[in-house]
């Protein structure tokens, strides 16, 4: 299971995205929320790997690479500073 952080609007996340779909102005806010959801989902599904990932998928089905929370936050800070 993956908690996605997509660049763009809802049309840019993977088709079939479900659960909590939220929009954020700042990438760091989105990353923080994704990490919170990852932790919640991991507690709810202890037998499955739950990870975070980010990307720009243009509505196509593409796999997100697993990232450590620190990596996601570093990427988000870079987005906010650019």
URJO-V37523 format. One record per pair of residues at least 24 apart in sequence whose C-alpha atoms are under 10 Angstrom apart, sorted by sequence separation. I is the first residue (numbers start at 1). J is the second residue. If there is no record, write none. Layout:
i = [I,I]
j = [J,J]
This chain:
i = [6,5,6,4,5,4,3,5,5,3,4,3,4,38,2,3,3,4,35,36,3,4,35,2,3,34,35,2,3,1,32,35,3,31,34,35,2,31,34,1,31,32,1,13,14,31,32,13,14,15,30,31,12,13,14,15,16,30,31,1,12,13,14,15,28,29,31,32,11,12,13,14,15,16,27,28,31,11,12,13,14,15,27,28,30,31,1,2,3,4,5,6,7,8,9,11,12,13,14,15,28,29,1,2,3,4,5,6,7,8,10,11,12,13,14,27,28,29,1,2,3,4,5,6,7,8,9,10,11,12,13,14,27,28,1,2,3,4,5,6,7,8,9,14,26,27,28,1,2,3,4,5,6,7,26,27,28,29,2,6,27,28,26,27,26,27,25,26,6,5,4,2,3,2,2,3,2,1,2,5,5,7]
j = [30,30,31,30,31,31,31,33,34,33,34,34,35,69,34,35,36,37,68,69,37,38,69,37,38,69,70,38,39,38,69,72,41,69,72,73,41,70,73,41,71,72,42,54,55,72,73,55,56,57,72,73,55,56,57,58,59,73,74,45,56,57,58,59,72,73,75,76,56,57,58,59,60,61,72,73,76,57,58,59,60,61,73,74,76,77,48,49,50,51,52,53,54,55,56,58,59,60,61,62,75,76,49,50,51,52,53,54,55,56,58,59,60,61,62,75,76,77,50,51,52,53,54,55,56,57,58,59,60,61,62,63,76,77,51,52,53,54,55,56,57,58,59,64,76,77,78,52,53,54,55,56,57,58,77,78,79,80,54,58,79,80,79,80,80,81,80,81,64,64,64,63,64,64,65,66,66,66,67,72,76,79]
